[in-house]
Amino acid sequence: MKTKLLVLAILLFPLMLSAQDIPSNVKQKVKTIYPDAQDIKWDVEGKGQYEAEFKIDGVQTALLFDSEASLIETETKIAVSELPSKVRDYISSEYAGKSITEAAKIIDSKGNLKYEAEITEGKKSKDILFDQNGNVIKKADTDSDEDSEEEDGD
């Protein structure tokens, strides 16, 4: 039993280190963009991407960077009422009886605006990504460690 735990610890150790191993240029970039940001939570997103999550003026904000400290996107939590009516109407018609539990506005490095809506039923959640006009871009189940994603063909 101890051997199994030791092997498991050895296998998981690199994963625990990776979250702590944020390049200094990425950390510095956050401080440059948001000098007042505090209590920053860091995640390694894979493929050399790093996410900084924090509250600024009471608003939950997440910045996604590449390993060169280039900003990929900024995600800001918004009130459900701030989602475009087309997004809210889509959720009401396609997911009747379910409500939006979280909403966010995402701006990528080129200035493109997207919206994200999370719907939840029990322990199952789904993130739906919309373009600035309220058209579905992508749907992803978020109720497990391995997200199943589907691209919208419309």
Secondary structure, 3 states (H helix, E strand, C coil): CHHHHHHHHHHHHHHHHHHHCCCHHHHHHHHHHCCCCCCCEEEEEECCEEEEEEEECCEEEEEEECCCCCEEEEEEEECHHHCCHHHHHHHHHHCCCCEEEEEEEEEECCCCEEEEEEEEECCEEEEEEEECCCCEEEEEECCCCCCCEEECCC
